[in-house]
Amino acid sequence: MKKILIVFTGGTISMTNDDQTSKSVISNNESDLIAKIRKRFHNFTLVPHLYSMKPSPSITPTDMLLIGQLIDQYLLDEDFVGAVVTHGTDTLEETAYFLDLFMKTKKPVVVTGSMRNFSELGYDGFSNLLSGILVASNPSSFNRGCLVVLNDEINSAIEVTKTHTLSLDTFKSLEFGPLGIVDEQDVTYYRDTAKRKSHLTTDQLTANVEIIKVVTGQNGDILDFLVDSKRIQGVILEAFGRGNVPPMMVPSIKRALDQGIKVVITSRCPKGRVRDTYGYDGGGYHLKQLGVLFAGDLSSQKARIKLMLALSVPEVKIEKYFE
């Protein structure tokens, strides 16, 4: 019988209300989730693997690497047709994007979670896990990269982001919409991802990359501090609009580049892409001439994951990788 791997990492889907404080805390409900969901699947064997029980702010890039290695190893077995990862929603999109860049397997890999905990009315963990398994077991999901499935919508890990702190439909692909939907037992795709995938594999993450959000009147003090710390190999600037920064930041950007630190530009805007449109001091064209790289329409948190992974693979030409 064919198998589906279920990797449990923690998050709200694995939380209940604390008896004393009534606040959400980790409570391993792996067996309860599997027992309830297993009844819906007669043609597949669900194979649980407890990786961790962490709230998602505790998930690190090293965890993402280990989860990716774990999935790749399991899915080498031809009996496994796909995998589902349960994850906290705060950093879910980062883990999903890392897996999309990292994993060797072409088999479906789905990341899911929930916005409500096990104790709350309207707990969405059951339905999201059920939908995730349906997507991971569907042949149409093959070779689509890592997918994010919540609220019966299927999104690409490359495109999706968390848009709301509370709503059940928080995960959206703002530019293009979902790839498809789950309708009862049916998995329906409307389109492929609009973006090109880049695959990288490494045994360890060796690079440290930080993010600086650019604001009006900002100087280069924060960037200088990071450069002086001698602990970063790259920095993401979440810049204005099309990829512009205050002119007061430019000397510090030059200094970082001169010391071999990769500087990548993203935008504070939730939609659209950065480009070398403006030629004034601190404008995108000026920055590109200095050697700053552009991350297209990636968010700053995803650009960080991409740069961190690329810098950890010595043979990768970073400039070409970000083209």
C-alpha positions as CSV (number, residue, x, y, z in Angstrom):
1,M,0.0,0.0,0.0
2,K,1.3,3.5,-0.9
3,K,2.4,5.7,2.0
4,I,2.2,9.4,3.0
5,L,4.7,10.9,5.3
6,I,3.4,13.3,8.0
7,V,6.2,15.3,9.7
8,F,5.1,17.0,12.9
9,T,7.1,20.1,13.9
10,G,4.7,21.8,16.3
11,G,2.9,25.1,15.9
12,T,-0.7,26.1,16.7
13,I,-2.0,22.9,15.1
14,S,-0.3,21.1,18.0
15,M,-1.4,23.5,20.8
16,T,-4.2,23.6,23.4
17,N,-5.3,26.2,25.9
18,D,-3.3,26.1,29.2
19,D,-5.7,25.3,32.1
20,Q,-4.3,28.2,34.3
21,T,-3.8,31.0,31.8
22,S,-6.1,29.9,28.9
23,K,-3.3,30.8,26.5
24,S,-2.0,28.6,23.7
25,V,0.8,26.2,24.6
26,I,2.3,23.2,22.9
27,S,0.6,19.9,23.5
28,N,1.5,16.9,21.5
29,N,-1.7,15.8,19.7
30,E,0.0,13.8,17.0
31,S,-1.9,10.6,17.8
32,D,-5.3,12.3,18.0
33,L,-4.7,14.0,14.6
34,I,-3.6,10.9,12.9
35,A,-6.4,8.8,14.5
36,K,-9.1,11.1,13.2
37,I,-7.6,11.7,9.8
38,R,-6.6,8.1,9.1
39,K,-10.3,7.0,8.9
40,R,-10.6,9.1,5.7
41,F,-7.8,7.3,3.8
42,H,-8.2,3.7,2.9
43,N,-5.8,3.6,0.0
44,F,-2.8,5.1,1.8
45,T,-0.9,4.4,4.9
46,L,-0.1,7.5,7.0
47,V,3.4,7.4,8.4
48,P,3.9,10.0,11.2
49,H,7.3,11.3,12.1
50,L,7.7,13.5,15.2
51,Y,10.5,16.0,14.3
52,S,9.8,18.5,17.1
53,M,7.1,20.2,19.2
54,K,8.1,23.8,18.8
55,P,6.2,27.1,18.3
56,S,7.2,28.3,14.9
57,P,9.3,31.3,16.1
58,S,11.6,28.6,17.6
59,I,12.1,27.0,14.2
60,T,15.6,27.8,12.8
61,P,17.1,27.6,9.3
62,T,19.0,24.6,10.5
63,D,15.7,22.9,11.4
64,M,14.5,23.7,7.9
65,L,17.6,22.0,6.5
66,L,17.1,18.9,8.7
67,I,13.4,18.7,7.8
68,G,14.4,18.9,4.1
69,Q,17.0,16.1,4.5
70,L,14.5,14.0,6.4
71,I,11.8,14.3,3.7
72,D,14.2,13.6,0.9
73,Q,15.4,10.4,2.7
74,Y,11.9,9.1,3.3
75,L,10.7,9.9,-0.3
76,L,13.5,7.8,-1.8
77,D,11.3,4.9,-0.9
78,E,9.1,4.2,-3.9
79,D,6.2,3.3,-1.5
80,F,6.0,6.9,-0.4
81,V,4.0,9.1,-2.8
82,G,4.3,12.4,-0.9
83,A,4.8,14.2,2.4
84,V,2.9,16.7,4.6
85,V,4.6,18.9,7.2
86,T,2.6,20.4,10.0
87,H,4.1,23.8,11.1
88,G,3.3,26.9,13.0
89,T,2.0,29.7,10.8
90,D,4.4,32.5,11.9
91,T,7.4,31.1,9.9
92,L,5.5,28.6,7.8
93,E,6.2,30.4,4.5
94,E,10.0,30.6,5.2
95,T,10.2,26.8,5.9
96,A,8.1,26.1,2.8
97,Y,10.3,28.3,0.6
98,F,13.5,26.8,2.0
99,L,12.1,23.3,1.2
100,D,11.2,24.4,-2.3
101,L,14.7,25.6,-2.9
102,F,16.4,22.7,-1.2
103,M,14.6,19.4,-1.7
104,K,15.7,17.0,-4.4
105,T,12.4,15.0,-4.6
106,K,9.8,15.7,-7.3
107,K,7.1,14.1,-5.2
108,P,4.5,16.3,-3.6
109,V,5.5,18.0,-0.4
110,V,2.8,20.1,1.4
111,V,3.2,22.4,4.4
112,T,0.1,23.1,6.5
113,G,-0.9,24.3,9.9
114,S,-3.8,26.0,11.7
115,M,-4.8,29.4,13.0
116,R,-6.8,28.0,15.9
117,N,-5.6,25.6,18.5
118,F,-7.0,22.2,19.4
119,S,-9.1,23.7,22.3
120,E,-10.8,26.4,20.3
121,L,-14.2,26.1,18.6
122,G,-13.7,26.0,14.8
123,Y,-10.3,24.3,15.1
124,D,-9.0,24.2,11.5
125,G,-6.2,21.8,12.1
126,F,-8.2,18.7,11.1
127,S,-9.5,20.1,7.8
128,N,-6.1,21.6,6.9
129,L,-4.3,18.3,7.5
130,L,-6.9,16.4,5.6
131,S,-6.6,18.8,2.6
132,G,-2.8,18.7,2.8
133,I,-2.9,14.9,2.6
134,L,-5.3,15.0,-0.3
135,V,-3.0,17.3,-2.2
136,A,0.2,15.3,-1.3
137,S,-1.4,12.1,-2.5
138,N,-2.7,13.5,-5.8
139,P,-0.7,12.7,-9.0
140,S,-1.4,16.2,-10.3
141,S,0.7,17.6,-7.5
142,F,3.9,15.9,-8.8
143,N,6.8,18.2,-9.7
144,R,5.1,21.4,-8.4
145,G,7.7,22.1,-5.8
146,C,6.7,22.7,-2.2
147,L,3.0,23.6,-1.7
148,V,1.2,25.4,1.1
149,V,-2.3,24.2,1.8
150,L,-4.6,25.9,4.3
151,N,-8.3,26.9,4.2
152,D,-8.8,24.5,1.1
153,E,-6.5,26.7,-1.0
154,I,-3.3,25.4,-2.7
155,N,-0.5,27.9,-3.0
156,S,3.1,27.8,-4.2
157,A,5.7,28.2,-1.5
158,I,7.5,30.7,-3.8
159,E,4.4,33.0,-4.0
160,V,2.5,32.6,-0.7
161,T,2.7,34.9,2.3
162,K,0.8,35.2,5.6
163,T,-1.4,38.3,5.2
164,H,-3.4,38.5,8.4
165,T,-2.7,37.8,12.1
166,L,-6.0,36.0,12.8
167,S,-8.0,35.1,9.7
168,L,-8.3,31.5,8.6
169,D,-7.6,32.5,5.0
170,T,-4.4,34.3,6.0
171,F,-2.2,32.6,3.4
172,K,-2.4,34.3,0.1
173,S,-0.5,34.6,-3.2
174,L,-1.2,38.3,-3.5
175,E,0.1,38.7,-7.1
176,F,-1.5,35.7,-8.9
177,G,-3.9,34.0,-6.5
178,P,-3.9,30.3,-5.5
179,L,-2.6,27.5,-7.8
180,G,-5.8,25.5,-7.0
181,I,-8.3,24.4,-4.5
182,V,-9.4,21.3,-2.5
183,D,-13.2,20.7,-3.0
184,E,-14.3,17.9,-0.7
185,Q,-12.2,15.0,-2.0
186,D,-11.2,16.7,-5.3
187,V,-7.9,18.5,-5.9
188,T,-8.2,21.0,-8.7
189,Y,-5.3,23.1,-10.2
190,Y,-6.0,26.3,-12.2
191,R,-2.4,27.2,-13.1
192,D,1.3,26.5,-12.5
193,T,3.5,28.8,-10.5
194,A,4.5,31.9,-12.4
195,K,8.0,31.9,-11.1
196,R,11.2,30.1,-12.0
197,K,12.5,27.6,-9.5
198,S,16.2,27.4,-8.4
199,H,17.4,24.3,-6.7
200,L,20.3,24.1,-4.2
201,T,21.5,21.4,-1.9
202,T,24.0,21.6,0.9
203,D,24.9,19.6,4.0
204,Q,25.0,22.6,6.3
205,L,24.1,26.3,6.4
206,T,27.2,28.3,7.0
207,A,26.1,31.8,6.1
208,N,24.5,34.4,8.3
209,V,22.2,36.9,6.7
210,E,20.3,39.8,8.3
211,I,17.4,42.0,7.2
212,I,17.2,45.8,7.5
213,K,13.8,47.5,7.0
214,V,14.5,50.8,5.3
215,V,12.6,53.9,6.6
216,T,12.6,57.6,5.7
217,G,15.6,59.6,6.8
218,Q,17.5,56.4,7.7
219,N,21.3,56.4,7.8
220,G,23.7,53.5,7.6
221,D,24.3,53.0,11.4
222,I,22.5,49.7,11.5
223,L,24.3,48.3,8.5
224,D,27.6,49.6,9.8
225,F,27.0,47.8,13.1
226,L,26.3,44.5,11.3
227,V,29.4,45.0,9.2
228,D,31.6,45.7,12.2
229,S,30.2,42.7,14.0
230,K,32.1,40.5,11.5
231,R,29.3,37.9,11.8
232,I,27.3,38.4,8.5
233,Q,28.0,37.4,5.0
234,G,24.9,39.0,3.5
235,V,22.2,41.6,4.2
236,I,18.7,42.1,2.8
237,L,17.5,45.7,2.5
238,E,13.7,45.9,2.5
239,A,13.7,49.1,0.5
240,F,11.2,51.6,-0.7
241,G,9.0,51.0,-3.8
242,R,10.9,49.8,-6.8
243,G,14.1,49.3,-4.7
244,N,15.3,52.7,-3.5
245,V,17.0,53.8,-0.2
246,P,17.8,57.2,1.4
247,P,21.1,58.6,0.1
248,M,22.5,58.6,3.6
249,M,22.6,54.8,3.5
250,V,24.8,54.7,0.4
251,P,28.2,55.0,2.0
252,S,27.5,52.1,4.3
253,I,26.2,50.0,1.4
254,K,29.5,50.7,-0.4
255,R,31.4,49.8,2.7
256,A,29.6,46.5,3.1
257,L,30.1,45.6,-0.6
258,D,33.8,46.5,-0.4
259,Q,34.2,44.0,2.5
260,G,32.6,41.2,0.4
261,I,29.2,41.2,2.0
262,K,26.4,40.5,-0.4
263,V,23.6,43.2,-0.4
264,V,20.2,42.3,-1.8
265,I,17.3,44.6,-2.4
266,T,13.6,43.8,-1.8
267,S,10.6,46.1,-1.5
268,R,8.4,47.1,1.5
269,C,5.5,46.8,-0.9
270,P,3.6,43.5,-0.7
271,K,3.1,43.3,-4.4
272,G,5.3,44.1,-7.4
273,R,9.0,43.7,-8.0
274,V,12.2,45.7,-7.5
275,R,14.0,47.1,-10.5
276,D,16.8,49.5,-11.4
277,T,14.3,52.2,-12.5
278,Y,15.6,55.3,-10.7
279,G,19.0,56.8,-11.3
280,Y,19.2,59.3,-8.4
281,D,21.6,58.8,-5.4
282,G,20.1,55.8,-3.6
283,G,17.9,54.9,-6.5
284,G,17.7,51.4,-7.8
285,Y,19.9,52.0,-10.9
286,H,22.5,53.7,-8.7
287,L,22.5,50.7,-6.3
288,K,22.8,48.2,-9.1
289,Q,25.8,50.0,-10.5
290,L,27.4,49.7,-7.1
291,G,26.9,45.9,-7.1
292,V,23.7,45.5,-5.1
293,L,21.6,42.5,-6.1
294,F,17.9,42.5,-6.8
295,A,15.4,39.9,-5.5
296,G,12.6,40.4,-7.9
297,D,9.3,40.1,-6.2
298,L,10.5,38.0,-3.3
299,S,9.7,39.2,0.2
300,S,12.6,40.1,2.5
301,Q,12.2,37.0,4.6
302,K,12.3,34.7,1.5
303,A,15.2,36.6,0.0
304,R,17.1,36.0,3.2
305,I,16.4,32.3,3.0
306,K,17.6,32.3,-0.7
307,L,20.8,34.2,0.0
308,M,21.6,32.2,3.1
309,L,21.3,28.9,1.1
310,A,23.2,30.3,-1.9
311,L,26.1,31.6,0.3
312,S,26.3,28.1,1.9
313,V,27.1,26.5,-1.4
314,P,30.6,27.6,-2.4
315,E,30.3,26.8,-6.1
316,V,27.2,29.0,-6.6
317,K,27.7,32.3,-8.4
318,I,25.5,34.6,-6.3
319,E,25.0,37.3,-8.9
320,K,23.8,34.7,-11.5
321,Y,21.6,33.0,-8.9
322,F,19.7,36.3,-8.2
323,E,19.3,37.2,-11.9
